[in-house]
Amino acid sequence: MNSDKETELKFLFDPTDWNVLQQSPLVAPSLTSAKHYDLKTIYYDTPDGTLWKEGVALRVRELSGADGVERIQTVKCKLASDVERGEWEVRVPDSTPDLNLISNIPLKPLFSKPKFAEKLAPVFISRVKRIAFLVKEADTEIEVALDTGSIEAGSHFSPLHELELELKQGDPSAMFQLAHRFQAELPLTLSHISKAEHGHLLALDRWLLPSKSSAPELTKDMSSHEAFQVIARTCLHDYMLNLIALEGPDPVEAIHKGRVALRRLRAAFSLFAPILSDEAFPKLKDEVRWIAQRFGTVRDRDVLQMSVFEPASQQDVIPGARILAQLLDKERHAEHNALKNDLRSDRARAFLLDFTLWLEHGSWLSSAPKVTVDDGGTLPKNVSFVSFVREVLQRRQNQILKRGASLVKLPPVSRHELRIAAKKLRYMADFFINVPGVARERGSLQPMLDALEQMQAHLGELHDQDFKTAFLEAEWKKFAEYNAAIFAAGRLSAQDDSQEKTLLRKAVEAYSEFAKAKAF
């Protein structure tokens, strides 16, 4: 069985841009010599998804082209990098997997389990028309593939439009350079979501649905650089899934989950800041902040619409509440469209490629063996991250304990800052909940995380009240011709003192539980 490591970048494009791609100077000159294939690929797994849970894909692909038909059985598995996968291929006579041909690969024990072959069954099929050609420069050889087609899983169907760059020979930096050229010319969006993942989510009826936060697969013997890479890849993957879900049936929740993915990434930036400083990082950090702020603006509107304006409209107690809700909902939808346009912009698309290049090959990876941390100590590059993370988390815990001790007396701005600190600590600590050595003992992080989540939630509701008032005071002038809407805005902007006292009391109770938690 041929052993190989696949190195590729994949981009999504809108089907309306198909002609634009074919007419591009980067594509058109190669079309006359390009190879055309019809690809039918069957992906196999057990009924309980054994392979999928292990990050493994087993497929048999039928390639029909000018040279006839051939069938290739492929086993793929995740590697550390988002642009690399383990790949083992062998020709087979038909579309049924032959596990006897799986040999001399690290995954062989998985396929050697008793009666494993009997449990395998088709899960989904991809049908693709591929146009492929080679780009050769010096010692580099890169295959460019334009794929159009679909994925089918039972009664579920999903269109597929992708451009792939696969490094056949040479240095990965050349592939990224070519990718930048393509992206500068064409409306392409980088995606680390494989066809296998697309198909499995489709089979589970989860494709185009918002994706909750994933747990990074960390081990205690990783260096700090490796740990950050794993965490950042996880956050980026979650973000990309929710970008796709923006076109699905629940864009409101996709915005929420996408915003969380970006916040988790920014929390990782703060936690690992001592090792991330290179010439590219400041701009990337600013771009993440910009995208997060765009998500935040829309999410804030969604929350107000769902928690304040729509309920008031349905209760029909406040005169003008219905027209106010309608006017604000129209603006909210405009904000949704503006966000989607921003995410399709050259700036947002460039960020995904630039960030992936930096994450996998940036100069921060070859930084000095030791870097200074906040307390003046040093962080060894190739030593486990556990002790460093534990110290940072404990220091942040102590800061929140100090700031929250006078919670009932804090002004709204300081309460909001405390909430942000609590949220950031929760995101940071949650990365390491399953890593031995970070917490005092197994399970001791969870009580702290639970208390932080409650404190964050109650402080968040207090902030929403303050934000609602400021928002309506800024918006009411837009409705000058709607007197009833202005009246409703005035009524809804009023603060509920009794609710504020209740939320503050609950926040204090959560803080008390946080103070009791002995996490470290």
N, C-alpha and C positions, 0 to 999 in steps of 0.2 A: 504494500500500500504506500503510495507516494506521500512522503511527509513534507509539509510545507507550513509556512507562516504567511497568512494573507495580510497585506498592508494596504489599506484603502481608505479613501474619503468618499462619502456619499452625500449627494445633494438632492433636495426635492425641488421640483419646479411645477408651476401651474400648467395644466394641459393647454390653456389658451396661449402659452408661450412656446409651444412646440415648433412652430414655423420660425420663430425668432432664433431658437437654438440651432436649427438646421441651416439657417442663413448666416450664422455668425462666422466671422473670419477664422475663428478657432475650430470650427467644425466643417464648414462647407467644403474647403479644399480636400478634406480627407474622405468625403462621402463616396467618391467614385471608386476608391480602393477599399472601402470599409466592408467588413463581413456582416451579413445579415443572418440572424438566427430566429427560429421560433423555439422558445424554451418552455417546456412543461416540467414543473418541479413538484414532486410529492414529498411532503415532510411527514415523518413518522414519529410516533411516541407511544407510550403506554397510556391506558385510560386515566391513570392518576397523574400523568405528566412527569414521570420520573426524569426523563432527559431534560425537559425544560427547567425543572427545579435545580438541576445540576449545572445549568448554563451551557447545555450541549444541544446541538441540532444534528439530526440524521435525515438526510434527504437523498433522493434519487432523481437526477435531472436528465431529461430527454432533450437533446440538442438536434434540431433539424436545420440543416443549412445546405449550401451548394455542394458540399462534400458528402452528403448523405446524413444518416442518423446514427448517433451514438448515445449511450447511457452511462452516466457517471454517478457513482455513489460517493457521497461526501459526508464526512464527520467534521463538524466545527465546534469549537469551544471558545469561551471567553478567555482573554488574556488580560494582563494588567491594564494595557493601553486601550483607549477608545478607538484607535485606528488600526489595531492589530487583532487578529484572531488565529487560533490554532486551526489548521486545515489539513485534512488527510483525504486524498481522492484515489479512486480505483475504478476502472471500467467494469461494468456488469452487463449480463446478457438481456436483462429485462428490468422492470420497474419494482421488483421485490428486493428489499435489502438482503444482502448476504453477509451475516455477521461473521462467518468464517474468514472473510477477507479483511476483517478488522484485526490487525496484528501489529505488534511492535509500536504501539502508541500508548501514551500514559492512560488513556481512557479505556483500555481493553478490559480491565476488571469490571467496569460498569456494564459492559455488554456481555460479559461471561456469566452473569448471574443465572441460576437455574430457570429454565423456561422463559427467559427474557424475550427471546425471539418470538415466542408464541403470543406474547402480550402486545407486540408492536402492531400498530394499525395506522392508516393514513389519518392525519389531523386536518391538514389543509393543502391546497394546491395553488401554486402561482402559475399564471400563463402570461408570458412576456414576449414581446417582439423586441429584439435587441439589435442595435447597430453598434458595432465595435471597430475601433481602429487603434493603432499604436502611434504614440508620440515618442520619437527617439531623439535624444540630444546627448552628445558625447557618450558617456558610459551609462546613461539612464534610459530606461524603457518603461513607459507608462501606458497602460491600456485605458482608453476612454470608452465607456459604454453608455449608450442612451437606451433606457428601458421604458417601455410603455406597455401597460397590461392591467392585470388584476390579480387579486388574491381571493380565493373562494374557500369558505369553511362551512360546510353544511349549507344552510339557507342564507348565510351571511356572505356579502360581496363587498369588496373595497377596491377602488381604482388605484393604480400604482404608476407614478411618473417620477423617475429617478435618473440622475446622471452619476456615474461612478468613475472614480479614478483609482486604478489599482497599480501599485508599484510592482513591476515585473523584474526590474533590475535597477540597482543604483541606490542612492541615498534618499531617505524619506524627505529631506529638505527640498529636493527637486520636485517631489509630488506636491508639497505645500506651495512652492513657487508657481507651479502650473495651476493649482487650485485658485490662487490669488488672481491669476490672469483670467481664468474663467469667470470668477465672481465679479471682477471689475467690468467685464463685458456683458454678463448675463444675469437675469434675476433668479439666482440660485440660493437656496437656504440649506446650510449644512445640517445633517441629521445623523445621530449615532444610533437611530432605531433601525435595527436590521430587518430584513424581510421575515426572518424567523420570528422575531418578536412581534412584528406586525401581524403575522398569521396567527400566532398563539393568542394574542389579545383579541383578534377577530373571532377565533373559535370560542373564546370564553365570553364573547359578547361584551368586551370591554374596550374595543378599539374606538377611538374618538371620545372616550369618557375621561373626565379629570382623573389624574393620577396622584395618589397620596404620597407622602414622603417615604423614600426608601432608606433602609439602614445600610450604611457603608460596611463593607466586609473588611474589618480591621483585625490585625493580629498584634499581640503585644511586642513582637520582635521587630516590627517595622521601624524604619527611621522616621524622623519627623517629615522629611521630604516625601517619603512614600505614603505616609498617613494622610498628608494634605492632598496628594494626588488622588487617592482613593475617595476621599470625602468630596473633593471638587468634581470629580467625574460623576459621582452619585448625584450631586445637586444639579449638574448640567444635564444629566440624563432625565431627571425628573422635570426640569424646565422644558426640555425639548418635547417630552410627551404631552405636557400641558399646552405648549404652543400648537401642537396638532389638534388637541381637544378644543381649542378656541373655535374650530370649525365644526364642532360637534353639537349635540343637543343641549349641553349645559355650559355655555361659555362663561356664565357668572361664576360657577364653581371652578372652572379652568383658570380664570383670572386669580381667584383666591389661592388655588394650589400652586400656580406659577409664581405668585408673589412669595409664597412660603419658600419655594425652592430658591429664589433669589435671596431671600433673607437668610436662609441657612448658609448659602454661599458667602454672603457678606460676613456672617458670624465666623466662618472658617477663615476668612481674610484677617479678621481681628485677632483670632486665636493664634494663627501661625505667622503673623506679621513679621516677626524677627527674621524669618528665612525667605521672605518673598520679595524683598527689595531688590529689584533690578531696573534697568532702564524702561522696560515695557510695562511694569506692574502699575504705576500710577495712572496711566491712561485706561488700562483694563478695569481698574478699580472704579474710575470715574464712569466708565460705560455701564458697569453693573449698577452703579448708583442711579444713573439716568433711567435705565430700563425699569429698575425697581420703583422709582418715583412715578413713572408712567403707569405701571400696574397699580400703585398705591392710590393714585388719583381716581382711577376708575373703580377700584375696590371700595373706596370710601363712599362714593356715590351709590354703589350697589347696596352697601350696608344700610345707608340712610333710607334708600327707597324701600327696602324690604322690612326694616324695623320701625320706621316712623311714618313715611308718607303713604305707603300702600295700606297699612292698618288703619290710619286715620281716614283714608278715602273709603274703605269698606265699612267702617263704623258709622260714617256719615253723621257725626255729631257736631263737628266743627264746620260751619258754613265755608264753602270755598275749598275744602280739603281735597275734593275730588279733582277739581280743575288744577289745583296746585300739583297734585300727584301726576296728572297727565302731562303738564308742562315740564316738570322735572324729569319725568321718564323719557320724554322726547330728547332732552339734553343728555340724559344718561346714555341713550342709544347712540347719540352723536359721539360721545366720549369713547364708547366701545369701538366704533368705526375708526376714530382717530388713532386709538391704540393699535388696532390691526394694521393701519397704514404705516404707523411708526415701526412696527415689527417687520413689515415688508420693506422697509427703507434700506438703502445701501449701508447706512450706519449700523443698524441692528444686525444685518446679515454679516457684515464684516467682523463684528464683535465675536460671533460664534466661531469663525475660522481663526481669527487672531488669538482668541482665548485657548482654543484647542492646541494650536501651534505652541503657544507659550507654556501650556500645562505639560505637554509631552516633550518639548525640546528647548524650553526657555533657558536663559543663562542663569536663572535662580537655582537651577539644579546642580550647577557646578560652583556654587558659592563657597566661600571660605569654610574650612572644617568647623569653625566655631563662630557663632554670632552672638551679639549682646542681646539679652532679653530685658524686659521692663525693670526688673529688680537689680540689674547690674551684673547678673550672673551670665553664664554662657550656655549655649545649647549645642552640644556636639552633633555634627551632621549625621554620622552613621550609627548613633546610639539610639536605642528605643525611645520613642516619644512619650512614654507613659509618665515618667516622673515630671517632665516639663509640663505636660497637660494638667496633671494633678495639681501642680503648684499654681498654674494660671487660674484654674477653676476655683481653687480654694481662695485665692486672692480676690476674685470677683465675688465669690460668696460673701466674704467678709465686708466688701464694699457695700453690697446690698443690705447686709445686716446693719451696718452703720447708718446708711441713708434712710432705711425704712423704720428705724427706731422711733422717729418722730413723724410717722406717716400721717397721723390725723391732723397735724399742724402744717403739712406741706401745701404750698399753693399749687394750683392746677399744672403749671409748667413743670414744677419739680416732681409732681406725681407722675406726669407723663414721662419724664426722664427716667424715673425709677422703673416704670413699666417697661421701657425699652431695654434697660439694663437687665431686668428679670427675664425678658424674652430672649435676649442674646445669650444669657447664661444657660437658659433651658435648651436652646438650640445647640450650643456648644457641648453641654454635658450629655445630651441625648445621642450624639455621635458615638460616645464611648461606653454606653450602658452595658455592653457585652464584652468589654475589654478588661481582662483581669489586671488588677494593680492600680487602676485609675481611682476607683472608690475604695473606701476603707475595707469593705467586704462585699461579697456578691449580694446584690439586691439593695444595697444601702443608697444607691443613687435615686431609686424610684420615688421614695417619699419626698425627696427634695424636688424632683421634677414635677410631681403631683402638686405640691404646694406652690411652686413657681407658676404652674399653669393656672391654678385658681387665682392667685394674686394678679397675674397678668390679665385674666379674663375680667375680673371686677374693676381693676384700674382702667381696662380698656373701655368698659361700659361708661365709666365716669368721663373718660376722654371723649367718647362718642357724644355725650351730652354737651360738652363744651364745644366740640366741633360742629354739632348740629346748629347751635346758636350762632356761631361765627359764620357758618355756611349760609344760613338763611338771611342773616343780616347783609351778606354780600350779594345774595341772589335776588332779593325782593325787588330791586330796582328794575330788573329785566321784565317784571310783570306789571308795569305801570298801568297798562290798559285793562288789567284784570283785578278790579278792586277786591273781589271775593278771595282771590288767590293771595293777595297781599294781607288780607285779614287773617287767613289761615296760617300764613307764614309767621305772622306776629304771635298768634296763639301757640303754635308748635315750637317757636323758638324759646318760649319761657322755660326756665329751669324748674325741675321738680325737686324741691328741697328734701322731701321725705325719701324719695328714691335715692338721692345723693347720699343721705345719711346711712341708708341700708347698704348701699354698695361700698361705702367707705368702711362700715363695720365688717362686712364680709372680707374686704381686702386686708384689714387688720388681722382678722382671724387666720387668713391664709398666710400672712407674714409670720404669725406666731408658730404655725406649723412648720414653716420654712426654717425658723430659728431653732426648732427642736431637732430638725433633721441632722443627723451625724453622718454626712456623706463621705467625709475624708478623714 
